[in-house]
Amino acid sequence: YEIQKLALSGNYILEFKNRHRFALFAKTQQAYKAPFSNLIESSDMLFGLGIYDREQRGKRGYSFGSSFTYFLMRKKAGLLSLMPFYEQAFINSTDNRYTSHSGTGAILTYQFLHIYLPISLNYTYNLSDSSHHVGFKIGGHF
């Protein structure tokens, strides 16, 4: 066997009395003798909060991010929450330069309490290329 990638990640979540949450994320990866298809992708280094057109690839990368989940409404039928976020990744290409890939935005989610069917509206502003993206999701993991 030969190790082609090593990864380390962690997060810290602070939950307040009223259940609002502040989260910090960090991640690092290193690729060893990996072919192009198995290099580290900036989209893998980010935390899945934003929507992006492009990605960078490299042999080394690190990233960090934060989010704050604020519950706008709590009813017997479900929860409405707003989560602004920021995420940043740095990917080291073959010429030992780091390329930045970052974004900020917000996710508006309604979670039904009796069935697991979240509905989400996502807005992302890509800080790397100044593009805007809007997404809509039903179900799945947010």
C-alpha positions as CSV (number, residue, x, y, z in Angstrom):
1,Y,0.0,0.0,0.0
2,E,1.0,3.6,-0.6
3,I,-0.4,6.6,1.1
4,Q,-1.5,9.2,-1.4
5,K,-3.3,11.6,0.8
6,L,-3.3,12.6,4.5
7,A,-6.0,14.8,6.0
8,L,-6.6,16.4,9.3
9,S,-9.8,18.4,10.2
10,G,-11.5,19.7,13.2
11,N,-14.3,22.0,14.3
12,Y,-15.5,23.9,17.4
13,I,-19.1,24.6,18.0
14,L,-20.3,27.0,20.7
15,E,-24.0,26.7,21.5
16,F,-25.8,29.5,23.3
17,K,-28.7,29.2,25.7
18,N,-31.2,30.0,23.0
19,R,-29.7,27.2,20.8
20,H,-28.0,29.6,18.3
21,R,-24.6,28.2,17.3
22,F,-21.3,29.7,16.4
23,A,-18.9,27.2,14.6
24,L,-15.2,27.4,13.6
25,F,-13.8,24.9,11.1
26,A,-10.2,24.0,10.1
27,K,-8.7,21.5,7.7
28,T,-5.4,20.5,6.1
29,Q,-4.4,18.0,3.5
30,Q,-1.2,16.7,1.9
31,A,-0.9,14.6,-1.3
32,Y,2.1,12.3,-1.9
33,K,3.0,11.2,-5.4
34,A,-0.7,11.5,-6.4
35,P,-1.8,11.6,-10.0
36,F,-3.7,14.7,-11.2
37,S,-7.1,13.0,-10.6
38,N,-6.2,12.5,-7.0
39,L,-4.7,15.9,-6.2
40,I,-6.3,18.0,-3.4
41,E,-9.2,20.0,-4.7
42,S,-10.2,23.4,-3.2
43,S,-13.8,22.3,-3.2
44,D,-12.9,19.4,-0.9
45,M,-11.0,21.8,1.4
46,L,-14.0,24.1,1.8
47,F,-16.8,23.0,4.1
48,G,-19.7,22.5,1.7
49,L,-21.5,25.7,2.7
50,G,-21.0,27.7,-0.5
51,I,-21.6,27.1,-4.3
52,Y,-18.6,27.6,-6.6
53,D,-17.9,27.4,-10.3
54,R,-14.2,26.7,-10.3
55,E,-11.7,24.8,-8.2
56,Q,-8.0,24.7,-7.8
57,R,-5.9,21.5,-7.5
58,G,-2.6,21.0,-5.7
59,K,-0.4,18.8,-3.5
60,R,-1.0,20.7,-0.2
61,G,-3.8,22.7,1.2
62,Y,-5.3,24.2,4.3
63,S,-8.6,25.9,5.0
64,F,-10.6,27.6,7.7
65,G,-14.1,28.9,8.0
66,S,-16.9,30.0,10.4
67,S,-20.6,30.2,10.5
68,F,-23.3,31.4,12.9
69,T,-26.7,29.6,13.0
70,Y,-29.5,31.9,14.1
71,F,-33.0,30.5,14.6
72,L,-35.6,33.0,13.3
73,M,-38.7,31.0,14.1
74,R,-39.5,27.9,16.2
75,K,-42.9,26.4,15.8
76,K,-44.4,23.0,16.5
77,A,-44.2,22.2,12.7
78,G,-40.6,23.2,12.3
79,L,-37.6,25.5,12.6
80,L,-36.5,28.4,10.4
81,S,-32.8,29.3,10.6
82,L,-30.4,31.7,8.9
83,M,-26.7,30.8,8.7
84,P,-24.2,33.4,7.4
85,F,-20.8,31.8,6.7
86,Y,-17.3,32.5,5.5
87,E,-14.9,29.9,4.2
88,Q,-11.3,30.2,2.8
89,A,-9.0,27.6,1.3
90,F,-5.4,27.8,0.2
91,I,-4.0,25.3,-2.3
92,N,-0.3,24.8,-3.0
93,S,0.3,24.1,-6.7
94,T,3.3,22.4,-8.1
95,D,5.3,25.7,-8.2
96,N,5.0,26.2,-4.4
97,R,2.6,29.1,-4.7
98,Y,-0.6,29.1,-2.7
99,T,-3.8,29.9,-4.6
100,S,-6.7,31.3,-2.6
101,H,-10.3,30.1,-3.0
102,S,-12.8,31.8,-0.7
103,G,-16.5,32.7,-0.4
104,T,-19.1,34.1,1.9
105,G,-22.9,33.9,2.0
106,A,-25.9,32.8,3.9
107,I,-28.2,29.7,4.0
108,L,-31.9,30.0,4.9
109,T,-33.3,26.7,6.0
110,Y,-36.7,25.4,7.1
111,Q,-36.5,22.1,8.9
112,F,-39.8,20.1,9.5
113,L,-39.8,18.6,13.0
114,H,-41.8,15.4,12.3
115,I,-40.2,14.4,9.0
116,Y,-36.5,14.9,8.0
117,L,-37.1,17.1,4.9
118,P,-35.1,20.4,5.1
119,I,-35.7,23.0,2.5
120,S,-32.8,25.4,1.9
121,L,-32.1,28.6,-0.1
122,N,-28.3,29.3,-0.5
123,Y,-26.6,32.5,-1.6
124,T,-22.8,32.5,-2.2
125,Y,-20.5,35.3,-3.2
126,N,-17.2,33.9,-4.4
127,L,-14.5,36.2,-3.2
128,S,-11.9,34.7,-5.6
129,D,-13.7,35.7,-8.8
130,S,-16.5,38.0,-7.7
131,S,-19.3,35.7,-8.9
132,H,-22.7,35.3,-7.3
133,H,-24.6,32.0,-6.9
134,V,-28.0,31.1,-5.7
135,G,-29.1,27.5,-4.9
136,F,-32.2,25.7,-3.7
137,K,-32.1,22.3,-2.0
138,I,-34.7,19.9,-0.7
139,G,-33.7,17.1,1.6
140,G,-30.2,15.9,2.1
141,H,-27.6,17.2,4.5
142,F,-27.2,20.9,5.2
